[in-house]
């Protein structure tokens, strides 16, 4: 017959060297209610025969041996720190006992509910203990750890209070995502809708509809912020096929995407095509006053049905017509030809690239830097096609322009170098004679523009504003 030490804890009766028994089993064996502490006799043996056993009972935390050092707990944590109601959470703590006593019980208390922990790694008296996966409800939670070694040494981590975590947040739900209408034209106003619901009452921190992978913010349209319909629109779309998806994030980081993968298809905008070509090629295509990024020859597709403005830009050239208004019909391709002619300067200089480059620098770095200079540039390009046709069909006019440009370019070069640039009386007179010749042969629109320029020349303000000195001017 042997004497055993028994320790009472909150949930278990522990028999040294024999594991543990729950109170109901111990009471059945002993045949009577167990006291909080003290000694009494228990009749029991392994064969079921009742024998007298001297039992010493101690309260939880009591050190049965005077030289026993209580164990230590550290590095308590839960992983992951965030999740939803389907996430399994695992609790870990490092147990160490300098007396090399193993824990007869080690628990994590999550919201005051105890869960058993088992050795995960290391030695039983010097290792990491881990709980099984635990499912938790929504909201904030807290936890602490306790351990008792086989000699009754007791420890709690933290000594008081608890550790905050984890945070449980179920992501919101999206339903009934749609676009209205599901088809239309380039002038149709489209609206995107989705129903949002968060069972925890969280409002969305971010609410987007991603149209062709570009995010747009959605606003509450009806209902509550945590349970309502969100909308984005009106939205105009280009011709062709489109797609979209919704993505929302609630205040606590819960993310939801609809659909979970891929995109919804729609709407589809009725479209046609425009085939654009010219006599030179490699001209930039402008559609409805916006660069397309394409050059001639090229077929733009899809293009929304309706009327569109098409123009071409190519350095050193002017187009005929200057632009075209094209009617696009569903599922049809419209041919749109242009003729590109060299600009007046290119014709007169016979494609002299060096001097043409200098003229472009004068245009961009001087003329276009002032309002009046920009106005002259616009006048030139507005009437460039007509001037090109005039000098192509009048050799004398072409020769006169060529001479003036060759005399004028060195003066421009000095001006660009910020050197003294003098416009002689003779040069000024030659420019006026050229303008008069063009006015004589030009259309009423060209005549009107030249009249305006001649008036500015007579005042002398035009050249002075650009930095020229006028010969004989005081």
C-alpha positions, 0 to 999 in steps of 0.5 A: 500500500502506497501513499499518493499526493493529490492536488485539487485544481479548478477542473481536475484531481491530480494524482502524482505520477498517475495523470489526472481524474475528474472530480466525479470519478474521484468522488466515486472512488472515494465514496465521499465528497473530497475536502478542499485540503487536508488528509483522508483515506481512499480505498482503491486498487488497480484490480478494483479491490478497495484498499486503504490509501493515505491521501494528502489533498492540497489547494491549487497553487500550494507547493507540496515541497518547500524547495519546489520553484514554480514554473514560468510561462512566456511568449504567449500568443494567438495565431492568426491575430485576425479572422472570421467565424470560420477561422481556427485560432491556435494559442501557444505559450512557452513553459519552463520549469527549473526543477524539470517538473512537467505540467500536470495541467496547462490551459489557455482561457479564452473569454474565461473558457478553458482549453487544454494545451499539449506539447508542440515542441521541445521538452515537456518541462522546457517547451512550447505548448499549443492548443487545438484549433478554436473557433470564435464568434464575432468581436474582440476576445481575450485570453490568459494561460495557467499551468501547474507542475507535478509538485503543485507549482502554479503560474498564470500569464499574465499574472492579472488581467488578460491579453487582448485578441484575436479580433473576429470579423466576418466579411460583408456580403455582396449580392445583386450586382448589376449594370443598367442598362445592359447595352446602349450607345456611346451616349448612354448613361450607365449605372452600376448597383450592388447590395451590401450587407454586414451582419456586424453592422459595419459600414464599408470603408471602401466601396468600388466598382471596377470597370475594365479594371479601373476602380470607381467609388460607389455611394450609398443609394438606398437603405443603411450604410451597413445594409443597403444598395450602393450605386455608381454612375452615370458613366459613359462608355466607349464602343465595344465590350466591357466588364466589371466587378465589385470590391468592398472593405469594411471598417475592420478590414473584412474584404469581399469581391463579387464575383469572387473570381473573374468579371461580369460581362457587360454592357456592350456598346454598339459599334462600327469601324473607321478605315483611315489612310492618306497619300503619305502615311505615318500620320497621327490619327485624331478622333473627336479631338483626342489622340488615338495613339495610332498612325495611318493607315489604320482601321479604328475599331470599335467606334461608337455609332454616331457622328465622329470627327477625324483629323490627321497630324503629321509634322511638315504636312497639312491634310486635305480635308483638314478634318472629316465628319464621319457617320459610323453605322453598326457593324460597318466600316467607313473609309475615310481618305485624306491627302497630305500636302507639304506645308508651305515652309517644306515646299519653299525649303525643298525638304531642307531638314536642318532649316525646317528644324530651326523653324519648328524650334522658333514656333515651339520655343518663341511663338507658342510661348505668347498669346499673340504668337500662338494666334499667328501659329493658328492662323498659319495652320488654318490657311496652310493648305490653301497657301501650299496649293497656291505656291505649288501652282505658282512658281514665282510665288514659290521662289519669292517665299524661298528667298525670304525664308533663306534670308530670314532664317539666319536672323531667327537663328540669332534670335534663338541664340539670344543674340542681337537680331535686326530686321532690316527695312528691306526684309520687312518690305519683302515680307509685306510684298509676299503677303500682298501676293498671297492676298491677291490670289487667296480666298476671302478667308485668307485675304482677311487673315493677311489683312490682320497680319499686315496691320500688325506689321505696320505697327511693328509690334509683332516683331518687337514682341518676339525680340527683333530690332527694327532697322531705323526704329527709334 
